[in-house]
Amino acid sequence: MSVLDEVKVAAAASTAAAPGEVAAASVAGSATSEAPETKGRGKAVGALSIAGAIDNSENSLINTFFPLIRDAFGLSLGALGILASLARFARMIFGPAWALAADRFGRKKVLFIVTGVWGLWTAAGGLAPNFTWLVILYGIGVIGTVASEPIVNGLLGDMFDDKTRGRAFGTVRGIGSVLGMALGPAIALFANDPNGWRYGMFTMGGLSVLSGVLILLFVKEPERKSSISDDPDVGRFKITDAAKLFKIPTIGLLAGMLPLVTSLVLFSFFVTYMVDVRGWDIPGAAILWSVFAAGMAVSAFVGGLLGDLFVRKFGAKGRIILMQIYLVAMAGMSYVALQMDWGKGVAVYAVIFTFGLIASVGFSACVLPMVSTVAPKQLSATAFAVLFSLIQGAISALMTLAMGFLSDVLGLQQVMLYLVTVPYLINAGYWFLFYRVYPKDAAKQAERTAAIEAGTF
């Protein structure tokens, strides 16, 4: 994986290019005087991908096994909203807290503890004698599973420049989707036993501990020192820096679009939807979910490459163009896949795979790299934590909670239409606002970085 000298690119663009060309060059991201170290990055990306995938699989255990849990404890769909929202609330509250801990004690150490050892709480959830204890034990378990996203995003931002960052984010999401594709049906085989949800929790807790060991062995934390500053505090999460982020118009717009990103609600209810609305059994619905995950695996990796390609072809506006194409396609496929009954033959697998093939493009190719491009390096960790842990965590938690109770009243099929398909269409229009601000923000950040490197800032 080659790394370009971004200082020369940014400096040349800011002094010799036209304004539009400066904006195009600005997406090179954070400049460094030396190419980032590449040795061992492949193993690190693999370990981080596995850890993130297992954390996501732990969170989705409830989604897969809820029909069994519902029968065991006599619950309604509102209970699924409560259980699924626990991970969202944990993401909002503890995502930033783990980011702070990672900055204080080291990202690798914190990932080992909360992504690895913390899995024992998930295993303990399998012993719950009633719904109250399940909420308590599972709730403690998901506190740890939400740590990987803000920490891993920050690590990837330090390990890769913008010309390869889309590929890196896409690779992590792609490997995670592949693992999810394998783990989902494997764990769902326990559903043939009424107590299968307990065995699933025991298994995922053990895998979580294993992922922590992989992090300990293969992840080398990037050095804090950079050409931007010799201060090791640069790039650490600081809640006091949150207000500074919103002086960057692109960050404000990204925060504003998060209520319209409803895929997390879809993921929480997918298996139960197929069981209740389409008449699948749990193992069959889990296999269908794995088909969706297979599409997402390809989507995440190819999406990252597409994002980098659109940048090369359209400059700073490339990621915006791709995001709008993605949002319209996602709305259309969500309608086709969820509002139309495709039976249980080959057609449904093809439709669901195509749905997954679209699902991961937006964040891997557009949103995450855009944050890294416009946020100064010293605010990068804060940007990821505020946007995707605090804000998106709160929004998705409330939406998941509401969806459970709304589904009891309106039915899952109607709720999927109004809380998944329609918001994606609205979001596609919202993204026209980015054309006015993102190229300017990207150019400003590139110029600041070049000036810092030249010693003139």
Sequence and secondary structure as in RCSB ss.txt:
>XXXX:A:sequence
MSVLDEVKVAAAASTAAAPGEVAAASVAGSATSEAPETKGRGKAVGALSIAGAIDNSENSLINTFFPLIRDAFGL
SLGALGILASLARFARMIFGPAWALAADRFGRKKVLFIVTGVWGLWTAAGGLAPNFTWLVILYGIGVIGTVASEP
IVNGLLGDMFDDKTRGRAFGTVRGIGSVLGMALGPAIALFANDPNGWRYGMFTMGGLSVLSGVLILLFVKEPERK
SSISDDPDVGRFKITDAAKLFKIPTIGLLAGMLPLVTSLVLFSFFVTYMVDVRGWDIPGAAILWSVFAAGMAVSA
FVGGLLGDLFVRKFGAKGRIILMQIYLVAMAGMSYVALQMDWGKGVAVYAVIFTFGLIASVGFSACVLPMVSTVA
PKQLSATAFAVLFSLIQGAISALMTLAMGFLSDVLGLQQVMLYLVTVPYLINAGYWFLFYRVYPKDAAKQAERTA
AIEAGTF
>XXXX:A:secstr
     HHHHHHHHHHHS HHHHHHHHTT S  SS    TTHHHHHHHHHHHHHHHHHHHHHHHHHHHHHHHHHT 
 HHHHHHHHHHHHHHHHHHHHHHHHHHHHH HHHHHIIIIIITHHHHHHHTT SSHHHHHHHHHHHHHHHTSHHH
HHHHHHHHHS HHHHHHHHHHHHHHHHHHHHHHHHHHHGGGGSTTHHHHHHHHHHHHHHHHHHHHHHH     S 
 SS S TTTT   GGGHHHHTTSHHHHHHHHHGGG  HHHHHHHHHHHHHHTS   HHHHHHHHHHHHHHHHHHH
HHHHHHHHHHHHHHGGGHHHHHHHHHHHHHHHHHHHHHHS  TTSHHHHHHHHHHHHHHTHHIIIIIHHHHHHHS
 GGGHHHHHIIIIIIIHHHHHHHHHHHHHHHHHHH HHHHHIIIIIHHHHHHHHHGGGHHHHHHHHHHHHHHHHH
HHHHT  
